[in-house]
């Protein structure tokens, strides 16, 4: 059996190189440019920059929020009026006292929230509130602007005796008060408003929910809400219990305080009220018209068009890859023909 002559290795390498050179010579101009080593090197460098830029944009899109704590309060709010163990026969009363600067004070009656007020520049507070029949333990809790509670204030206990009301007594005058049908007063019930709402900062046009609870009295109830921004709302409730009010503020300059006063009247003519407070953060002050607008940097402009750059870059890479695979396949076919031509019959 005749042995097949092996092709010299050098001859095979020379033949392979000859076919590769032939393939390269037949390349169109655009293929020669795209498959040039310098072009591939530039694309690799540009791809690295594109990845780093994309990572930077992704990192800058994270929202980081933090609370810078205000100085902690070292002194409590102290109720100076009414005095401890005072006997009262009329209401509403005004709870007043001293408080640390840059703080707000919440008043509680028998552990029930009764109102909130910010401390004045003179270090005092004054808040009208309503009492219930019998013993009323009043306390004031003070907070800084980041809601860190200060020391607890001493409690003040006052005693309230409700005066006897005549039958069909005239209801107190209220602006834009809803009409509530009255009925003879047969028994005296404590009639107060309570709320779990507390001091908080809201944005302009944000809907602010305010929970409100009617305790005691005789249904139905008429409500008048003065939102502190010139708007007054009215409502009628057919029963006591907890429900929710809502309001939004359309304007605010910086941090603006709004005092919310809610007054209620029951069917017997008894009145109740509560005062709340909210803070609305306004929009930033506009720059003067004479100031020149800031020109965006080149890097910022590139970041805005980064998605388009990625599309173009990937298209070029895919074109190079397809051309390279095509030439590789063509080289394989030519090499097979070469081997077949050199085979003895």
N, C-alpha and C positions, 0 to 999 in steps of 0.2 A: 504494500500500500504506500503510495507516494505521500511524502510529508509536505504539508503546506509551508511555503516559505514565509517566515515572519518578516513584516515590514520593519525596516530600521526605525528606531525611536526618533532619531533626528529628522528623518524624512517625514514622519507623521506630524511632528511639531511644526516643521516648515510648511507642510500642506495646510495645517489648521490655521496658522498665522496668515497664509495666503488667502484663505477663504474669509477670515475675519477682516482683513484689509479690503477685500472685495466688497464685503457687506457695508463697511464704513464708507467706501467711495460712492456706493449707490444711495447713501442717506440723502433725503431732501434737506434743504437749508435749515428749516425749522427744527428738524430732528438733530442736526449737527449742533445747533445752538443749545437745545434743551439737554442733550446728552453730553455736552462738554463738561469736563471735570470742574472747571472754574464755576460754571453755572450751578452744578450740584453742591459745591462747597458754599457758595453764596446762599443757596436755599437752606442749607443746614444751619448756617449762622442766623439767617432771618427767622427760621422756625424756632430757634432757641429764644430769640428776642420776643417773638410773638407769644410763646408760652409764658414767659416771665411777665409780660404786659397783661395777659389775661388773668394770671394769678393775682396781680396787683389790683386789677379792677374788681375781681371777686372778693378780695379781702376788704376793699373799701366800701363794698355794698352792705357789710354787716352793720346793724344799728346797735351801738353800745350805749346803755343808759346807766347812770349812776346818780346817787344822792349824796350831795356834799352836806354832811351833818352841820346844823347850826350849833352854836354854843349851847351846851346843856344849861337848863334853868336850875339855879341854886336856891331860889326862894319861891314860896307858894303864893297863890292868890289868896288874899285874906278878905273875908266878908266883914265890912264895918257897919253896914246897915242892911236890914234891921238887926238890932242887938239880940244877943242870945236870951232865950226865955221870955220874949216879948209876946204879949197877948194882943191879937189883932181882930178887928171886927169889920174891916173893909178891905177890899181888893180892887184892882191889882196893886201889888206892891212893887217897889223898885229895889232890886238887890244891887248894892254897890260896894266897892272896896278898892283895895290896891292890888297891883299886879306887876310882874317884871316887864320891862320894855321889850318890844318886838316879840310879842306872844299873843295868844288868844285864850279866852276863858270860857269853859263850859259850866253851866249851872245845872245842878241836879236837885230835885225835890223828892225826898223819900226814895232815892236811887233811880228816879225816873228823869230822863233828860228833859230839861225845861227851857233851854235856849243857849245861844252862843254869841259871844261878842269879842271883838278884837280889843286888845289893851291900847288905850290912848297914848299919845306922846307924853302925857304927864304921868303915866304909870298908874292910871285908874281905870275902872270899868263901871258901867252902869247898865243894868238890864231889867226891864219890867218883866214880871212873872206872875203866875197865878198860883194860889194856894188851894189845898183841899181842906175840907172841914176836919178839925182836930189837930193833931200834931204834924208838923212839917219840918223835916230835918233837911236843911239846906247845906249844900257843899259846893265848892268851886274847884274845878280841876283846870290846871294851866298847862299849856303846850307851847313848844317853840314852833317856828315856821316849818320844820320838817317832821312835825307830829311826835316829837319826843316829849313824854310827859314829865312835868316837873314835880316837886314835892307836894304831898297832899296837904290841903288846907284844913284848918280846924272847922268842925261842923258847927252850925248855928241852928238851934231849935226854936221855932216860933209856933204859936198856937192860934188857929184861926177859927172863929165862931161865925157861921153864916148868919147874917141878919134875916129876920122874917120878912118875906116879900109879900106885898099885897096881891090879891087875886087880880089877874089880868093887868099886871104892872106893865108900864110902857117899856118897850125895848130900847136899849141904848142906840144912839144915832150912829150909823155907819155909812160911809160913802159907798155908793153903788151896791148897797146891801140887797141881796136877794130876798124876796118876800117869803116869809114862813108863817103859816097859819098858827095862831096862838090858841092855847087852851088853858083853863083855870089851873093854877098851881095847887096841887094837892099834897105834895111832899117835897122836901128839899133834898136834892141829890148833888153830890160833888160833880161838877162839870168842868173838865180840863182837856187840853190838847197835849199830846205827847208825840215825840218823833225820835226815830233812831238815826236821823240824819245828823252829820257832824261837819265840821269845817273841812273843806277840800278845795283844791284848785282845779278849775275846769277851763276848757278852751272856748273860744268864740264860736257861736252857733252849735255848740254841743248840747244835746238834750240832757237836762239834769233831772233825774228822778228823785222825788222827795217823799219818803213814806210818812204818813201822818195817821195818828190814832186818836179817835174820839172816845173819851172815857166819861161815862155818866151822862147826865142830862136826859132830855126827853126828845125823841125823834118827832118830826124831821129836823134837820139841821141846815142852816144857811151859812155858807163860807164866803169870806172875802179875803183874797190873797193879794197883797201889795208886794210886787217882785222887786221893788227898789230901783227899777230902771224907767219909771213912769208908766208902767203897765199894771193894770189891776184886773184880776180875774174873779169871777164868782161861780159858785157851785152849790147844789143842794144835795144833801145826803139823806137817804131814807132810813138809815140805821147807823148805830155806832160801830166801832171796830176800826180795823186798819185798812187803809186804801192808799193810793199813790197819786201825787201831783207831779207835773212835769213842766219844765220851762227851759228856754234857751235865751242867751244874751247875744245880741248881734254886734255890740260895740264894747270895746274896752281899751283903755290906754295903759299899757304896761300891765301891772297887777292891780286890778280894780275890785274893791270890796262892794258887795251888794247886800243890803239888809233886807231880809224877807220877813214880812209881818203877816201872820195868818190869824184872822179873827173869825170866831164861830158864834152863832146864836141858835139856841134850841127853841122848841115850840112854846116854852113857858116864858121866854124872855131872858133866860140866863145867858150870859156871854162868857166866852173863853178865848184865850189867844195864846200864841207862842211866837217867839222871834228867833229866826235862824239867820245864818250868814253864809254867803258863798263868795269865792274869789274867782275871778275870770282873768285868764292871761290873754292880753291882747296881742295883735300882730306887731312885728318889729316896725319901728318908725322908718318911713321911707327916706332914702338918701335925697339930699337937695338936688334940684333940677340942674344946677350948675356943675355938679360933679360929673366927670367923664366915666362912661361905662367901662368896666374891666374887660380887656380883650382876652378871650380864651387862649391859653397856651397851645403850642403845637402838640404837646403830649395829650392834653385834654381832647383836642380835636381828633387825634388818632384813636383815642379810647372810645369816642362816640361812634367811630366807623369800624370798630374792631371786628364786628361780626362779618362785615363785608370783606375785610382783609383776610379773615380765616377762609371764607368761601373761595376767593381767588387763589390763595396759597394751596389749598387742598386740591383744586382743579389742576394746578401746575404739577404738583407731586404725582397725581394720578396719571397725567399725560406722560410724564417721564417714565413712570413704572410700566405703563402699557407699551410704550415704545421699546423699552428694554426687554420686556417679556417677548415682544414680537421678534426682535432681532435674535434673541436666544433661541426661539423656536425655529427661525430661519437657518440659523447656524447648525442646529441639530439635523435639519433636513439635508443640508449640503454635506454635512459630515457623513451621513448615512449613504448618500450617493457616492461620495468618495470611496468609502469602504467597499461598497458594492462594485465599483469600477475596478478596484485593485484586486478583487477576489479572482482566483483562477477558475476557469470553467470546469 
